[in-house]
Amino acid sequence: MIDEKGILFVLSGPSGVGKGTVRERLFEVEEQLKYSISATTRNKRPGEVHGSDYYFKTHNEFEKMIENDELLEHAKYVDNYYGTPKDYVQSELDAGNDVFLEIEVQGALQVKENFSEGVFIFLFPPSLEELKKRIVNRGTESEELVQNRLNEAQKEIEMMHNYDYVVVNDNVDYAVQKIKSIIVSEHCKRERIEKQYNNIIKDDDFNVRTIN
Ligand code: 5GP
């Protein structure tokens, strides 16, 4: 038996691309995957549950988490903090479980710096026109705010070269299918399997006298 550690998968991409929807659908079909619940200072939306959607924190509490080095990454997004608690990720990976993060681009780049063995998936809009439409239709914001979000999305798309995979989100089910395939492929990677084997296989295993 290969003593396998879990793999950290990071789904990211520009705002408005549909990361949340894809992640929710993925978790309906991938029950063994562990979702890392983020901490945030943003207000709870109707129907959201503390400890299930997010850990809702005050600014003070969040800053304490940063000070105590409890976060794998954190970022400020639209005036609120978002971050990934480190302990959960590490303990699940150590237990051999795959962990899945769905976070914005700045955070994903921080994870990459500290955790280069993770798998980074960029969710790409079906077209720039479509992304623009989704951002513009999102709320009742001023033209200036919408323009800021569009500029932000452009910068986020320019970060694509930091990722291992690009999944075009033209259809949610197909995007989920592609992510499932990435998960399977990563578990079959020679480099990963070799690392585990090197730890457990001894020369003696191939000695005819040890066969019983
Ligand atoms: P929302 O407020 O709509 O739930 O999320 C806003 C954005 O924050 C989304 O792009 C989401 O992916 C991102 N996000 C959620 N959790 C985290 C986190 O722990 N870290 C970072 N960097 N971004 C996050």
Residues whose N, C-alpha, C, O or C-beta is under 5 A from the ligand:
A	BS01	5GP	K19 S38 A39 H74 A75 Y77 Y82 G83 T84 E102 I103 E104 G107
